[in-house]
């Protein structure tokens, strides 16, 4: 029996909001943001992050700016826009009821206990 990687599908559905939530706390450069999301198990590699950031920029949820670095070339930082903040707030309002509904439906398999 082959089991699909359900986690990958779940991460794909929420990774944009995890990026928005991370950038709400502070502006970050790509490598810094990717390390956080990798550590949290939300993305596999930095290569996964840049297409997400590009989509968020296109939607107007994230903006970028360059800042000089003491250690090498300037870095491109990403920050949340007002639209991004509004989108994150809308997600938060829907997330808990959604997660609660899924938990109630799926729940623990007690029939075989």
Secondary structure, 3 states (H helix, E strand, C coil): CCCCCHHHHHHHHHHHHHHHHHHHHCCEEHHHHHHHHHHCCCCCCHHHHHHHHHHHHHCCCEEEEEECCCCCCCEEEEEECHHHHHHHHHHHHHHHHHHHHHHHHHCCCCCCC
